[in-house]
Amino acid sequence: MHPDIVILGAGIIGSSVAYHLARRGCGNILVLDRAPDFGGGSTAKATGGFRTQFDNDTEVRLSMRSREKLLAFPDELGCDSGYRPRGYLFLACNESELAAMRSAQAVQHACGVAEARMLSADEARALNPAIGDASVIGGAFCPLDGFVRPMNILRGYADAAKRLGVRFAFDVEHHGWQLDGNRVAAARTSTGDLQAGMFINAMGAWSGPPVVPLRRNIAATVPTTVLDESMPMTIWAGDWYHLRVRDGRVLLVWPDDPPYEHWLAWVLRLTHERIPCLIDVPIDDVWTGFYEMSPDGRALLGRSPVHENVYLATGCSGHGVMHAPALGELMAEMIVDGKTSMDVSALRPDRFSL
């Protein structure tokens, strides 16, 4: 029997969509993934940051909704999402960066994130005494922000989806569509053509236009006690260099992409200038993941403007882990109810020419 719904991608977004659809009563769902098992894509490589501090109300509200669901994980799914409110500390080194933070914070306050606040340079250094950059003049902080465990969330949704009858198949690559007018009759895969009534593209960096992959590198130190696990995610707003502590190691991220052989040298230079207590702490590992970038840096959520029975849940542009709980629930509402309980018009796929 052909599945009713095929979801392409068993990462955190696809697993969330599968669970929420099954929870709403949708049956005969099949999830396909090119990897050999869960965590073979970008989800397992994420740093696990979570924030409400965005500059637009759509993403602020997505974070607020996701946070509610992350807090409910133990009761709803029987596992821990790993959400820990350690805070996000944004640092400004000039007045222009401070002004951008104030503008974004006005949006956050309008959405109900009253906890977000501006900081003086001294207040920022009190929150993270390791800051050694004398050019910091202030910043912004929200204590509701913090960290999650990406694989806990993915496994929680996948296991719950399985309990509701969802099937997962791995080592299956998507090779395109078999079309019947404006509809997709079947997904062409490495194991043959697969017919279904509806298809959901949650393939992340491999979703296809207008989504493109963007490489991101992460360096991890050896285990160290130089910085504490309770340290907030600390971000220099000017170039988005940031760091956090996870499982005793400091994760260093700089989202620029020079030739790979030069990237680590640049990251270490920035680290030693800005967090001098790490000068003598060696690097233990470096890995690469991919952001699924849309042209405007926001997710695509909704029906494809090209194929009437294809939906898109992709293009989260680095925010997929933190927004997966909300996006999965909203996609289920869209399909089952024909409407969503939150305005997601800013995420319509037809805002781009596909």
Helices and strands as residue ranges (DSSP letters): E 5-8, H 12-23, E 29-32, G 43-45, E 49-50, H 57-71, H 73-77, E 88-92, H 95-110, E 117-120, H 121-127, E 138-142, E 146-147, H 150-163, E 167-169, E 174-180, E 183-189, E 192-195, E 198-201, G 204-206, E 212-221, E 233-236, E 242-246, E 249-253, H 260-274, G 276-278, E 283-293, E 300-303, E 310-314, H 320-337, G 345-347, G 349-351
